[in-house]
Amino acid sequence: MQFLKSLLAEEDGPTAVEYAVMLAAIVMVCIAAIAAVGTKTNALFENATTELQNHG
């Protein structure tokens, strides 16, 4: 309990929360970007597989 009181009294507490929110936003953007790249890469390989099967 004493830790929470000191955390609220100090100005470092809100700064830590702001950093945590920024980190969460960055992680969400990274996950979205990785998912988009993964989807495009999967489509590319499926297209290549189809083309190879049609010519083989």
C-alpha positions as YAML, in Angstrom:
chain: A
units: angstrom
residues:
- id: 1
  name: MET
  ca: [0.00, 0.00, 0.00]
- id: 2
  name: GLN
  ca: [2.86, 2.33, 0.80]
- id: 3
  name: PHE
  ca: [4.31, 1.63, -2.65]
- id: 4
  name: LEU
  ca: [1.07, 2.73, -4.34]
- id: 5
  name: LYS
  ca: [0.96, 5.94, -2.33]
- id: 6
  name: SER
  ca: [4.53, 6.79, -3.26]
- id: 7
  name: LEU
  ca: [3.86, 5.89, -6.89]
- id: 8
  name: LEU
  ca: [0.88, 8.25, -7.04]
- id: 9
  name: ALA
  ca: [2.79, 11.04, -5.29]
- id: 10
  name: GLU
  ca: [5.77, 10.86, -7.62]
- id: 11
  name: GLU
  ca: [5.68, 12.19, -11.15]
- id: 12
  name: ASP
  ca: [7.33, 9.05, -12.51]
- id: 13
  name: GLY
  ca: [4.08, 7.09, -12.20]
- id: 14
  name: PRO
  ca: [2.17, 8.88, -14.98]
- id: 15
  name: THR
  ca: [5.27, 8.82, -17.15]
- id: 16
  name: ALA
  ca: [5.49, 5.04, -16.79]
- id: 17
  name: VAL
  ca: [1.82, 4.73, -17.75]
- id: 18
  name: GLU
  ca: [2.36, 6.91, -20.80]
- id: 19
  name: TYR
  ca: [5.29, 4.77, -21.87]
- id: 20
  name: ALA
  ca: [3.21, 1.62, -21.38]
- id: 21
  name: VAL
  ca: [0.43, 3.03, -23.57]
- id: 22
  name: MET
  ca: [2.92, 4.01, -26.29]
- id: 23
  name: LEU
  ca: [4.50, 0.56, -26.13]
- id: 24
  name: ALA
  ca: [1.09, -1.09, -26.48]
- id: 25
  name: ALA
  ca: [0.31, 1.07, -29.52]
- id: 26
  name: ILE
  ca: [3.65, 0.24, -31.13]
- id: 27
  name: VAL
  ca: [3.13, -3.48, -30.51]
- id: 28
  name: MET
  ca: [-0.35, -3.34, -32.09]
- id: 29
  name: VAL
  ca: [1.02, -1.57, -35.19]
- id: 30
  name: CYS
  ca: [3.83, -4.14, -35.48]
- id: 31
  name: ILE
  ca: [1.39, -7.05, -35.20]
- id: 32
  name: ALA
  ca: [-0.86, -5.50, -37.87]
- id: 33
  name: ALA
  ca: [2.10, -4.95, -40.20]
- id: 34
  name: ILE
  ca: [3.38, -8.49, -39.72]
- id: 35
  name: ALA
  ca: [-0.10, -9.89, -40.37]
- id: 36
  name: ALA
  ca: [-0.42, -7.85, -43.57]
- id: 37
  name: VAL
  ca: [2.99, -8.94, -44.84]
- id: 38
  name: GLY
  ca: [2.22, -12.54, -43.92]
- id: 39
  name: THR
  ca: [-1.05, -12.47, -45.85]
- id: 40
  name: LYS
  ca: [0.61, -11.02, -48.94]
- id: 41
  name: THR
  ca: [3.47, -13.52, -48.73]
- id: 42
  name: ASN
  ca: [1.04, -16.41, -48.38]
- id: 43
  name: ALA
  ca: [-0.86, -15.24, -51.46]
- id: 44
  name: LEU
  ca: [2.40, -14.95, -53.40]
- id: 45
  name: PHE
  ca: [3.42, -18.52, -52.55]
- id: 46
  name: GLU
  ca: [-0.05, -19.86, -53.36]
- id: 47
  name: ASN
  ca: [0.09, -18.13, -56.74]
- id: 48
  name: ALA
  ca: [3.54, -19.58, -57.41]
- id: 49
  name: THR
  ca: [2.35, -23.06, -56.43]
- id: 50
  name: THR
  ca: [-0.66, -22.77, -58.75]
- id: 51
  name: GLU
  ca: [1.52, -21.63, -61.63]
- id: 52
  name: LEU
  ca: [3.97, -24.49, -61.10]
- id: 53
  name: GLN
  ca: [1.14, -27.04, -60.98]
- id: 54
  name: ASN
  ca: [-0.39, -25.67, -64.18]
- id: 55
  name: HIS
  ca: [2.90, -25.89, -66.06]
- id: 56
  name: GLY
  ca: [4.04, -29.17, -64.57]
...
